Amino acid sequence: MSEYRYKMPDVGEGIVEAEIVEWHVKVGDTVTEDQHVLDVMTDKATVEIPCAVNGTVSKLVGAPGDIIAVGTEIMFIAVDGAVPAEEAAPKVEIDETAPAPVVETAKPTPAPAVASRPVGERALASPAVRKRALDAEIELAAVPGTGPAGRITHDDLDDFIASGGRLVAHSGGGSALRAPRTGITEEKLIGLRRRISENMSHAQRTIPSIAYVEEIDVTALEELRAHLNSKKSDDQTKLTFIPFLVMALTKALPDTPQANAHFDGEAMLLTKYQGVHCGIAAATPNGLMVPVIKHAEALDIWQIAAELARLGAAAKAGKASKDELTGSTITITSLGAIGGLVTTPILNAPEVAIIGVNKMQELPRFDAKGQVVARKLMNLSSCFDHRIVDGYDAAMLIQRVKGLLENPATLFM
C-alpha cells in the first residue's frame, strides 16, 4: 500500500489558483480513476475535477471557499502497489471543439474530460467523442454516458442518435440533437408557502388597488449614504437605501394617515396608526416573510439599519418570533439589484399601502442649465387599497417621499 498525492490541476488560460466549490468525496471513500471528485471555480468558469487513480481517500486539503494554488496537494489517496511515477498536477485545457474543459494527464491514453455544467449535467468525454458530437451538432449535455463516472463514449453517441434525439434549432442557426425533458414534479403547498398563496390570492381577489410609479433622483442620497458609511463606527450597521426610505415614510405618512392603517372590509372599519410599524418583505429559504421594524418613527437612521439587519438575519435563519413577524402598518418590498424598472407589489392585507423598491441606474438627464448630466435614478412602485386611499392622496404621499429622498438633508430636520 502506498500514497498518491493528487495536486490542484492547471486549469489553463493563465489561471494560477482556484476556489474550492464542493467536494464530492470524503475521507474513507473508495475512488476510481476518472471519477468526479471536486468542483472548483476560477474567474472564468466552474470546473469539474476527476480522480487520477484508483484507491481510498486518506486526506482532503481545503474546504469550500478556500483559494488553492495550482500544484498544491489537495487529496491523498491510498493505492495498491507503487505510486504512479508522475504526480505532477494534470493540466486542464479548454477543448476548442466543445465548451467544457478537458484534463490532459501524462498517461499515453486519452484523459478524462472535466466538464463545467452547461445545463446542470456532467458531460465527460474524450476529445475524439467531443469532436464527433460537434460535427453531428449534438449537445453532449443531453447524452447519457455509460462510461466511468458517466463518461460519454462513441457507443453512447450511437445509441443517442438511434433513439431519435430531438432536432432543435440553434440560436445562431443550424440545429442540434437534444433529448426531450419528460420529468413532472408535483409539490403540495404546505406551511408558510400555503399561507402566502392564500393571503396573496385573497388580496388580489378582494382588494381594488391603484398603482403609482415615480422616478426618484437618488444622486445626492447616494453621496450622503457613502459619506455616512465612511464615517460610521465599528458597532454601527452599514447603511443601505432601505433605512432612508423607512425614515422618509415616517416623515411623510402623518400627512396621509389613511395610508398607515388597517382596513377590515367586512366590518367596514379603518384603524389608523400614529406609530409607523414598517414591514420589510424578505425572501428566506422558507418563503416570503415580513419582519417588522416597530415604531420606526422613534429610531434614528443607524438604529433603523441595525434593526433591519437583525430582523432580516432572524427571518432567514428561521428564528424570527411571532411578534417580530406581525403588526406591520405599511410594507416595503425590494428585489435589490435585480429589482427591475417597475414592479406591481400586492398589498399585505389588512394594510392599505405597500412601496416597492426597484433597481438604481445611472442615466442621462438635463440639469437646470440644459446640460446633459449623469444622475442616479430609481423607481418606486407603490400600490394602495383604492377603497381607502384616493389616487390624489396616493400620489401626494409618494411625492412627499420623493422630495425627502431627493433632498436627504431634510430627513434629519
LUMVEXLUM-315052 format. One record per residue (C-alpha): residue number from 1; residue in three letters; y, x, z. Coordinates in nm, 4 decimals. Example, Ala and Ser with C-alpha at 12.3 -4.5 7.8 and 13.67 -1.06 7.14 Angstrom:
<atoms>
<1,'ala',<-0.4500,1.2300,0.7800>> <2,'ser',<-0.1060,1.3670,0.7140>> 
</atoms>
This chain:
<atoms>
<1,'met',<0.0000,0.0000,0.0000>> <2,'ser',<0.3436,0.1350,-0.0941>> <3,'glu',<0.7019,0.0092,-0.1043>> <4,'tyr',<0.9056,-0.0702,-0.4130>> <5,'arg',<1.2837,-0.0679,-0.3654>> <6,'tyr',<1.4485,-0.3089,-0.6048>> <7,'lys',<1.8124,-0.2381,-0.6854>> <8,'met',<2.1012,-0.4643,-0.7867>> <9,'pro',<2.0822,-0.4712,-1.1679>> <10,'asp',<2.3561,-0.3577,-1.4000>> <11,'val',<2.4822,-0.6854,-1.5427>> <12,'gly',<2.6754,-0.5105,-1.8204>> <13,'glu',<3.0261,-0.5756,-1.9501>> <14,'gly',<3.1611,-0.3047,-1.7175>> <15,'ile',<3.0676,-0.5041,-1.4060>> <16,'val',<3.0216,-0.2743,-1.1036>> <17,'glu',<2.9450,-0.5358,-0.8375>> <18,'ala',<2.8252,-0.8930,-0.7995>> <19,'glu',<2.8304,-1.1636,-0.5343>> <20,'ile',<2.5049,-1.2971,-0.3921>> <21,'val',<2.4912,-1.6728,-0.4522>> <22,'glu',<2.1395,-1.7662,-0.3386>> <23,'trp',<1.8096,-1.6003,-0.2565>> <24,'his',<1.5064,-1.7912,-0.3827>> <25,'val',<1.2569,-1.5911,-0.1752>> <26,'lys',<1.2293,-1.4853,0.1877>> <27,'val',<1.0592,-1.2073,0.3804>> <28,'gly',<0.6835,-1.2558,0.3691>> <29,'asp',<0.6814,-1.4376,0.0344>> <30,'thr',<0.4449,-1.3230,-0.2363>> <31,'val',<0.6336,-1.2489,-0.5576>> <32,'thr',<0.5275,-1.1817,-0.9142>> <33,'glu',<0.6809,-0.9872,-1.1965>> <34,'asp',<0.9445,-1.1894,-1.3849>> <35,'gln',<0.9775,-1.4430,-1.1001>> <36,'his',<1.3314,-1.5734,-1.0481>> <37,'val',<1.4255,-1.4367,-0.7047>> <38,'leu',<1.8043,-1.4223,-0.6840>> <39,'asp',<2.1259,-1.5733,-0.8247>> <40,'val',<2.4333,-1.3525,-0.8383>> <41,'met',<2.7842,-1.4243,-0.9609>> <42,'thr',<3.0189,-1.1939,-1.1463>> <43,'asp',<3.3684,-1.2711,-1.2649>> <44,'lys',<3.2086,-1.3843,-1.5914>> <45,'ala',<2.9043,-1.5943,-1.5039>> <46,'thr',<2.6254,-1.6772,-1.2627>> <47,'val',<2.3185,-1.4665,-1.3482>> <48,'glu',<1.9550,-1.5162,-1.2508>> <49,'ile',<1.7724,-1.2017,-1.1407>> <50,'pro',<1.3914,-1.1657,-1.1885>> <51,'cys',<1.1489,-0.9681,-0.9784>> <52,'ala',<1.0331,-0.6366,-1.1255>> <53,'val',<0.6846,-0.6069,-0.9691>> <54,'asn',<0.4023,-0.7993,-0.8020>> <55,'gly',<0.3884,-0.7775,-0.4245>> <56,'thr',<0.5127,-0.9129,-0.0911>> <57,'val',<0.8783,-0.9201,0.0164>> <58,'ser',<0.9256,-0.6990,0.3227>> <59,'lys',<1.3061,-0.6909,0.3424>> <60,'leu',<1.6123,-0.8537,0.1819>> <61,'val',<1.9561,-0.6952,0.1880>> <62,'gly',<2.2644,-0.9167,0.1680>> <63,'ala',<2.3378,-1.2837,0.2271>> <64,'pro',<2.5145,-1.5452,0.0155>> <65,'gly',<2.8771,-1.4459,-0.0189>> <66,'asp',<2.8147,-1.0716,0.0146>> <67,'ile',<2.9503,-0.8469,-0.2594>> <68,'ile',<2.6873,-0.5908,-0.3624>> <69,'ala',<2.7467,-0.2858,-0.5816>> <70,'val',<2.5255,-0.2293,-0.8839>> <71,'gly',<2.2443,0.0103,-0.7927>> <72,'thr',<2.2326,-0.0920,-0.4245>> <73,'glu',<1.8832,-0.1530,-0.2859>> <74,'ile',<1.8625,-0.5268,-0.2253>> <75,'met',<1.4907,-0.6086,-0.1957>> <76,'phe',<1.1965,-0.4126,-0.0567>> <77,'ile',<0.8543,-0.5156,-0.1860>> <78,'ala',<0.5151,-0.4052,-0.0531>> <79,'val',<0.2906,-0.3349,-0.3535>> <80,'asp',<-0.0708,-0.2318,-0.4019>> <81,'gly',<-0.1165,0.1183,-0.5364>> <82,'ala',<0.1551,0.3604,-0.6345>> <83,'val',<0.5187,0.2610,-0.6736>> <84,'pro',<0.6245,0.2472,-1.0392>> <85,'ala',<0.7876,0.5725,-1.1413>> <86,'glu',<1.1143,0.4095,-1.2474>> <87,'glu',<1.3036,0.2363,-0.9677>> <88,'ala',<1.6448,0.2528,-1.1306>> <89,'ala',<1.8358,-0.0724,-1.1476>> <90,'pro',<1.7474,-0.2638,-1.4627>> <91,'lys',<2.0341,-0.3337,-1.6946>> <92,'val',<2.1335,-0.6916,-1.7662>> <93,'glu',<2.2961,-0.7257,-2.1058>> <94,'ile',<2.4301,-1.0223,-2.2963>> <95,'asp',<2.1910,-1.1151,-2.5758>> <96,'glu',<2.4048,-1.1749,-2.8856>> <97,'thr',<2.1594,-1.4407,-3.0066>> <98,'ala',<2.1970,-1.6653,-2.7014>> <99,'pro',<2.4414,-1.7450,-2.4176>> <100,'ala',<2.2075,-1.6158,-2.1480>> <101,'pro',<2.1929,-1.2515,-2.0264>> <102,'val',<1.8681,-1.0576,-2.0763>> <103,'val',<1.7167,-0.7998,-1.8405>> <104,'glu',<1.6034,-0.4762,-2.0023>> <105,'thr',<1.3841,-0.2523,-1.7858>> <106,'ala',<1.2354,0.0893,-1.8511>> <107,'lys',<0.8991,-0.0650,-1.9431>> <108,'pro',<0.7759,-0.0378,-2.3010>> <109,'thr',<0.7139,-0.4136,-2.3201>> <110,'pro',<0.9934,-0.6691,-2.3629>> <111,'ala',<1.1617,-0.7502,-2.0297>> <112,'pro',<1.2213,-1.0997,-1.8948>> <113,'ala',<1.5377,-1.2874,-1.9701>> <114,'val',<1.7775,-1.3625,-1.6898>> <115,'ala',<1.9317,-1.6981,-1.7716>> <116,'ser',<2.2667,-1.8308,-1.6472>> <117,'arg',<2.2047,-2.2100,-1.6220>> <118,'pro',<2.3617,-2.3694,-1.9268>> <119,'val',<2.2733,-2.7259,-1.8318>> <120,'gly',<2.1271,-2.6826,-1.4879>> <121,'glu',<1.7879,-2.5456,-1.6010>> <122,'arg',<1.6500,-2.1941,-1.6377>> <123,'ala',<1.5967,-2.0536,-1.9850>> <124,'leu',<1.3865,-1.7382,-1.9542>> <125,'ala',<1.2730,-1.5953,-2.2887>> <126,'ser',<1.2285,-1.2696,-2.4774>> <127,'pro',<1.4872,-1.1606,-2.7358>> <128,'ala',<1.2418,-1.2476,-3.0140>> <129,'val',<1.1987,-1.6014,-2.8828>> <130,'arg',<1.5738,-1.6375,-2.8442>> <131,'lys',<1.6339,-1.5205,-3.1995>> <132,'arg',<1.3788,-1.7656,-3.3332>> <133,'ala',<1.5344,-2.0505,-3.1307>> <134,'leu',<1.8789,-1.9601,-3.2612>> <135,'asp',<1.7572,-1.9595,-3.6213>> <136,'ala',<1.5928,-2.3007,-3.5673>> <137,'glu',<1.9058,-2.4322,-3.3897>> <138,'ile',<1.7111,-2.5146,-3.0744>> <139,'glu',<1.8782,-2.5150,-2.7333>> <140,'leu',<1.6439,-2.3154,-2.5112>> <141,'ala',<1.7550,-2.5078,-2.2022>> <142,'ala',<1.5751,-2.8124,-2.3452>> <143,'val',<1.2421,-2.6349,-2.3974>> <144,'pro',<0.9817,-2.6455,-2.1156>> <145,'gly',<0.8474,-2.2952,-2.0502>> <146,'thr',<0.4824,-2.2318,-1.9602>> <147,'gly',<0.5040,-1.8573,-1.9092>> <148,'pro',<0.5558,-1.6739,-1.5764>> <149,'ala',<0.8480,-1.8226,-1.3808>> <150,'gly',<0.8927,-2.0827,-1.6552>> <151,'arg',<0.9412,-1.8256,-1.9291>> <152,'ile',<0.9603,-1.9779,-2.2795>> <153,'thr',<0.7029,-1.8447,-2.5251>> <154,'his',<0.6530,-1.8790,-2.9011>> <155,'asp',<0.3837,-2.1388,-2.8288>> <156,'asp',<0.6354,-2.3377,-2.6211>> <157,'leu',<0.8725,-2.3435,-2.9184>> <158,'asp',<0.5884,-2.4609,-3.1456>> <159,'asp',<0.4963,-2.7389,-2.9020>> <160,'phe',<0.8600,-2.8469,-2.8620>> <161,'ile',<0.9139,-2.8763,-3.2369>> <162,'ala',<0.5795,-3.0533,-3.2847>> <163,'ser',<0.6629,-3.3059,-3.0101>> <164,'gly',<0.9714,-3.4196,-3.2007>> <165,'gly',<1.2605,-3.2616,-3.0127>> <166,'arg',<1.5655,-3.4723,-3.0875>> <167,'leu',<1.8107,-3.3539,-3.3512>> <168,'val',<2.1679,-3.3704,-3.2210>> <169,'ala',<2.4893,-3.2618,-3.3924>> <170,'his',<2.6721,-2.9559,-3.2553>> <171,'ser',<3.0429,-2.9997,-3.1786>> <172,'gly',<3.1133,-2.7169,-3.4192>> <173,'gly',<2.8954,-2.8507,-3.6997>> <174,'gly',<2.5233,-2.8157,-3.7690>> <175,'ser',<2.2602,-2.9504,-3.5347>> <176,'ala',<2.0298,-2.8562,-3.2500>> <177,'leu',<1.6974,-2.9846,-3.1204>> <178,'arg',<1.7291,-3.1362,-2.7757>> <179,'ala',<1.4846,-3.3298,-2.5624>> <180,'pro',<1.5775,-3.6852,-2.4611>> <181,'arg',<1.6593,-3.7469,-2.0958>> <182,'thr',<1.4390,-4.0230,-1.9614>> <183,'gly',<1.4806,-3.9999,-1.5848>> <184,'ile',<1.6089,-4.3002,-1.3881>> <185,'thr',<1.7071,-4.2927,-1.0211>> <186,'glu',<1.7659,-4.5972,-0.8044>> <187,'glu',<1.9594,-4.5445,-0.4843>> <188,'lys',<2.0128,-4.8170,-0.2284>> <189,'leu',<2.3612,-4.8112,-0.0792>> <190,'ile',<2.3426,-4.7845,0.2966>> <191,'gly',<2.5667,-4.6924,0.5865>> <192,'leu',<2.9149,-4.5685,0.5082>> <193,'arg',<2.8744,-4.5866,0.1302>> <194,'arg',<2.7763,-4.9545,0.1509>> <195,'arg',<3.0733,-5.0269,0.3772>> <196,'ile',<3.3101,-4.8528,0.1372>> <197,'ser',<3.1678,-5.0570,-0.1507>> <198,'glu',<3.2088,-5.3848,0.0355>> <199,'asn',<3.5631,-5.3086,0.1529>> <200,'met',<3.6808,-5.1960,-0.1903>> <201,'ser',<3.5239,-5.4973,-0.3606>> <202,'his',<3.6856,-5.7350,-0.1111>> <203,'ala',<4.0285,-5.5729,-0.1512>> <204,'gln',<4.0140,-5.5746,-0.5297>> <205,'arg',<3.8869,-5.9328,-0.5399>> <206,'thr',<4.1211,-6.0934,-0.2865>> <207,'ile',<4.4481,-5.8979,-0.2876>> <208,'pro',<4.7038,-5.9424,-0.5674>> <209,'ser',<4.8615,-5.5993,-0.5847>> <210,'ile',<5.1552,-5.4303,-0.7518>> <211,'ala',<5.1528,-5.0669,-0.8613>> <212,'tyr',<5.4598,-4.8448,-0.8725>> <213,'val',<5.4677,-4.4869,-1.0032>> <214,'glu',<5.7595,-4.2473,-0.9678>> <215,'glu',<5.8173,-3.8839,-1.0602>> <216,'ile',<5.9256,-3.6581,-0.7750>> <217,'asp',<6.1009,-3.3238,-0.8271>> <218,'val',<5.9465,-3.1066,-0.5563>> <219,'thr',<6.1045,-2.7764,-0.6612>> <220,'ala',<6.3259,-2.7498,-0.3518>> <221,'leu',<6.0480,-2.8789,-0.1291>> <222,'glu',<5.8069,-2.6151,-0.2551>> <223,'glu',<6.0665,-2.3439,-0.1867>> <224,'leu',<6.1126,-2.4745,0.1669>> <225,'arg',<5.7384,-2.5037,0.2224>> <226,'ala',<5.6839,-2.1442,0.1090>> <227,'his',<5.9669,-2.0258,0.3344>> <228,'leu',<5.8342,-2.2104,0.6397>> <229,'asn',<5.4829,-2.0808,0.5812>> <230,'ser',<5.6138,-1.7256,0.5588>> <231,'lys',<5.7812,-1.7672,0.8994>> <232,'lys',<5.5049,-1.9565,1.0791>> <233,'ser',<5.3395,-1.8154,1.3899>> <234,'asp',<4.9703,-1.7358,1.4067>> <235,'asp',<4.8991,-2.0542,1.6020>> <236,'gln',<5.0735,-2.2809,1.3516>> <237,'thr',<4.8819,-2.4512,1.0703>> <238,'lys',<4.9784,-2.3656,0.7125>> <239,'leu',<5.1875,-2.6426,0.5592>> <240,'thr',<5.0656,-2.8357,0.2559>> <241,'phe',<5.2541,-3.1113,0.0731>> <242,'ile',<5.0977,-3.3940,0.2758>> <243,'pro',<5.2813,-3.3308,0.6093>> <244,'phe',<5.6155,-3.3576,0.4268>> <245,'leu',<5.5099,-3.6881,0.2698>> <246,'val',<5.3988,-3.8197,0.6086>> <247,'met',<5.7359,-3.7188,0.7551>> <248,'ala',<5.9206,-3.8859,0.4661>> <249,'leu',<5.7302,-4.2101,0.5251>> <250,'thr',<5.8167,-4.2099,0.8941>> <251,'lys',<6.1853,-4.1970,0.7984>> <252,'ala',<6.1717,-4.4435,0.5076>> <253,'leu',<5.9469,-4.7172,0.6495>> <254,'pro',<6.1950,-4.8582,0.9064>> <255,'asp',<6.3991,-4.9879,0.6105>> <256,'thr',<6.0877,-5.1599,0.4680>> <257,'pro',<5.8985,-5.2637,0.7839>> <258,'gln',<5.6752,-5.5087,0.5987>> <259,'ala',<5.5074,-5.2101,0.4266>> <260,'asn',<5.3928,-5.0663,0.7613>> <261,'ala',<5.1841,-5.3661,0.8538>> <262,'his',<4.8538,-5.5519,0.8577>> <263,'phe',<4.8079,-5.8876,0.6881>> <264,'asp',<4.5450,-6.1468,0.7774>> <265,'gly',<4.5217,-6.3662,0.4703>> <266,'glu',<4.3095,-6.6348,0.6377>> <267,'ala',<4.5381,-6.6777,0.9388>> <268,'met',<4.8484,-6.6077,0.7281>> <269,'leu',<4.9574,-6.3620,0.9953>> <270,'leu',<5.1605,-6.0468,0.9257>> <271,'thr',<5.1623,-5.7844,1.2000>> <272,'lys',<5.4392,-5.5250,1.1631>> <273,'tyr',<5.4207,-5.1928,1.3465>> <274,'gln',<5.7081,-4.9779,1.4640>> <275,'gly',<5.4819,-4.6782,1.5101>> <276,'val',<5.3550,-4.5095,1.1922>> <277,'his',<4.9802,-4.4538,1.2123>> <278,'cys',<4.9162,-4.2737,0.8867>> <279,'gly',<4.5638,-4.2783,0.7444>> <280,'ile',<4.4694,-3.9813,0.5259>> <281,'ala',<4.1849,-4.0608,0.2853>> <282,'ala',<3.9402,-3.7696,0.2921>> <283,'ala',<3.6319,-3.7005,0.0821>> <284,'thr',<3.3395,-3.5977,0.3027>> <285,'pro',<2.9693,-3.5269,0.2401>> <286,'asn',<2.9000,-3.8757,0.3749>> <287,'gly',<3.1593,-4.0541,0.1624>> <288,'leu',<3.5248,-4.1526,0.1861>> <289,'met',<3.6712,-4.1540,0.5366>> <290,'val',<4.0251,-4.2248,0.6557>> <291,'pro',<4.1117,-4.0302,0.9720>> <292,'val',<4.4391,-4.1441,1.1253>> <293,'ile',<4.7430,-3.9463,1.2408>> <294,'lys',<4.8590,-4.1683,1.5288>> <295,'his',<5.2335,-4.2050,1.5939>> <296,'ala',<5.3328,-3.9670,1.3190>> <297,'glu',<5.6952,-4.0620,1.3811>> <298,'ala',<5.6794,-3.8748,1.7124>> <299,'leu',<5.5456,-3.5486,1.5644>> <300,'asp',<5.7284,-3.2570,1.4040>> <301,'ile',<5.6157,-3.1044,1.0746>> <302,'trp',<5.3926,-2.8436,1.2413>> <303,'gln',<5.2280,-3.0999,1.4679>> <304,'ile',<5.1578,-3.3246,1.1692>> <305,'ala',<4.9993,-3.0325,0.9828>> <306,'ala',<4.7852,-2.9382,1.2835>> <307,'glu',<4.6670,-3.2947,1.3354>> <308,'leu',<4.5938,-3.3304,0.9647>> <309,'ala',<4.3779,-3.0169,0.9694>> <310,'arg',<4.1983,-3.1162,1.2904>> <311,'leu',<4.1153,-3.4674,1.1741>> <312,'gly',<4.0089,-3.3504,0.8286>> <313,'ala',<3.7686,-3.0950,0.9747>> <314,'ala',<3.6237,-3.3507,1.2164>> <315,'ala',<3.5693,-3.6054,0.9390>> <316,'lys',<3.3978,-3.3566,0.7073>> <317,'ala',<3.1734,-3.2379,0.9914>> <318,'gly',<3.0809,-3.5974,1.0764>> <319,'lys',<3.2312,-3.5600,1.4244>> <320,'ala',<3.5367,-3.7856,1.3981>> <321,'ser',<3.5410,-4.0531,1.6680>> <322,'lys',<3.5819,-4.4243,1.6051>> <323,'asp',<3.9345,-4.4082,1.7460>> <324,'glu',<4.0227,-4.1287,1.5028>> <325,'leu',<3.8975,-4.3337,1.2077>> <326,'thr',<4.0646,-4.6667,1.2877>> <327,'gly',<4.4089,-4.8104,1.3475>> <328,'ser',<4.5971,-4.6885,1.0405>> <329,'thr',<4.9013,-4.8906,0.9324>> <330,'ile',<4.9579,-4.7186,0.5958>> <331,'thr',<4.7391,-4.4758,0.3980>> <332,'ile',<4.7937,-4.1646,0.1866>> <333,'thr',<4.5293,-4.0670,-0.0658>> <334,'ser',<4.5216,-3.7400,-0.2582>> <335,'leu',<4.2851,-3.5731,-0.5023>> <336,'gly',<4.4539,-3.2371,-0.4522>> <337,'ala',<4.4855,-3.0042,-0.7503>> <338,'ile',<4.2742,-3.2387,-0.9692>> <339,'gly',<4.4909,-3.5385,-0.8859>> <340,'gly',<4.5713,-3.6286,-1.2459>> <341,'leu',<4.9013,-3.7659,-1.3745>> <342,'val',<4.8585,-4.1183,-1.2384>> <343,'thr',<4.6066,-4.2877,-1.0102>> <344,'thr',<4.5572,-4.6524,-0.9143>> <345,'pro',<4.4669,-4.6463,-0.5436>> <346,'ile',<4.3033,-4.9518,-0.3896>> <347,'leu',<4.4528,-5.0911,-0.0710>> <348,'asn',<4.2873,-5.0066,0.2589>> <349,'ala',<4.2899,-5.3643,0.3924>> <350,'pro',<4.4294,-5.5061,0.6123>> <351,'glu',<4.7061,-5.2567,0.5301>> <352,'val',<4.9566,-5.3632,0.2661>> <353,'ala',<5.0566,-5.0233,0.1219>> <354,'ile',<4.8895,-4.7041,0.0016>> <355,'ile',<5.0502,-4.3931,-0.1509>> <356,'gly',<4.8578,-4.1767,-0.3997>> <357,'val',<4.9488,-3.8107,-0.4484>> <358,'asn',<4.8992,-3.6684,-0.7981>> <359,'lys',<4.8920,-3.3086,-0.9141>> <360,'met',<5.2018,-3.0924,-0.9250>> <361,'gln',<5.3078,-2.9459,-1.2605>> <362,'glu',<5.5843,-2.7163,-1.3767>> <363,'leu',<5.7595,-2.8907,-1.6661>> <364,'pro',<6.0885,-2.8573,-1.8590>> <365,'arg',<6.3791,-3.0819,-1.7587>> <366,'phe',<6.7527,-3.0920,-1.8283>> <367,'asp',<6.9828,-2.9789,-1.5473>> <368,'ala',<7.3357,-3.1092,-1.4761>> <369,'lys',<7.4750,-2.8766,-1.7453>> <370,'gly',<7.2333,-2.9927,-2.0098>> <371,'gln',<7.0302,-2.6734,-1.9910>> <372,'val',<6.6515,-2.6875,-2.0094>> <373,'val',<6.5035,-2.5560,-1.6839>> <374,'ala',<6.1561,-2.5384,-1.5329>> <375,'arg',<6.1021,-2.7844,-1.2469>> <376,'lys',<5.8020,-2.8566,-1.0270>> <377,'leu',<5.7171,-3.2232,-1.0626>> <378,'met',<5.4669,-3.4600,-0.9053>> <379,'asn',<5.3986,-3.8296,-0.9495>> <380,'leu',<5.3487,-4.0624,-0.6548>> <381,'ser',<5.1249,-4.3590,-0.7410>> <382,'ser',<5.1703,-4.6403,-0.4902>> <383,'cys',<5.0071,-4.9792,-0.4518>> <384,'phe',<5.1301,-5.2746,-0.2437>> <385,'asp',<4.9998,-5.6160,-0.1414>> <386,'his',<5.2268,-5.8338,-0.3543>> <387,'arg',<5.1832,-6.1261,-0.1176>> <388,'ile',<5.3823,-5.9282,0.1388>> <389,'val',<5.5809,-5.6601,-0.0421>> <390,'asp',<5.8021,-5.7688,-0.3308>> <391,'gly',<5.8450,-5.5414,-0.6301>> <392,'tyr',<6.2045,-5.4610,-0.5380>> <393,'asp',<6.1093,-5.3610,-0.1845>> <394,'ala',<5.8181,-5.1509,-0.3082>> <395,'ala',<6.0487,-4.9668,-0.5471>> <396,'met',<6.3155,-4.9136,-0.2812>> <397,'leu',<6.0638,-4.7648,-0.0368>> <398,'ile',<5.9366,-4.5129,-0.2920>> <399,'gln',<6.2939,-4.4308,-0.3965>> <400,'arg',<6.3806,-4.3544,-0.0339>> <401,'val',<6.0742,-4.1302,-0.0092>> <402,'lys',<6.1767,-3.9647,-0.3366>> <403,'gly',<6.5272,-3.8936,-0.2041>> <404,'leu',<6.3914,-3.7359,0.1131>> <405,'leu',<6.1385,-3.5162,-0.0676>> <406,'glu',<6.3844,-3.4035,-0.3331>> <407,'asn',<6.6387,-3.3149,-0.0619>> <408,'pro',<6.3979,-3.1795,0.2003>> <409,'ala',<6.6670,-3.0725,0.4469>> <410,'thr',<6.7235,-3.4453,0.5145>> <411,'leu',<6.3701,-3.4695,0.6525>> <412,'phe',<6.4863,-3.2720,0.9570>> <413,'met',<6.8133,-3.4570,1.0195>> 
</atoms>
